[in-house]
Amino acid sequence: MRRSFCRTMIFLICITICTGSIFGESKAFAEGNSSIVFWRSREPTKKIALTFDDGPHPRYTERILKILDKYGVKATFFVIGVNIQNYPEPLKLIRAAGHEIANHSYSHDNSKDLNASNAINEMKSCEELIYNTVGIRPKLFRPPRGANNADVERAAREMGYSVVLWSVDTLDWKNTPPEDILDKVCSGVHGGDIILMHDYTCGKNTTCDALSLIIPRLLEEGYEFVTVSELIQN
């Protein structure tokens, strides 16, 4: 019964991710100018943050970790609670490698449609799974599909979270060819940017191959990769 439930939850997550892509809801936005909402750093810097959503995943997370380790790069992983239940070991690998772990809700429901109480429950459920698996309590929250609103911000304040969106969407969730992802990132990236990628996608995953192209190119251009917390600390 539990295995059947887990498979159903994974299917629903995949549907919500792909549906969000179809309706163009993956573009990050924020209502107002909240002091707890971040999509990039305004500090004059060549630091940028790589972020990975929707994992952990038993195949792609580990491949991404090996690429990051090859170049000595740290990143931030926004993880989903139900995937932690199904795949706790990749989360432990993220933690052991010294990357930042952040909250991406328990079920990946569209946070834009949640009231504050439901948003808090989503945050708490994911947080407890993170804590019980790797012993830390995250302080960053990314709403599924970037669907931020006043209720989500109210919930984040109550939970002591900062809301993190992004300034560069690689479109890897659309299974975009790696070379196209490279062109998109390199033509649009600036110091202080937060880059959105995924270690779980529907269909053919192109994230790993794109990452192997992006990191050395941006390192050559003088960029430094940091975690989101390091990027927005000021």
Helices and strands as residue ranges (DSSP letters): H 2-22, E 37-38, E 47-53, H 60-71, E 76-79, H 81-86, H 88-96, E 100-103, G 111-113, H 116-134, E 140-141, G 144-146, H 150-159, E 162-164, E 168-169, G 172-174, H 178-188, E 194-198, H 207-220, E 224-226, H 228-232
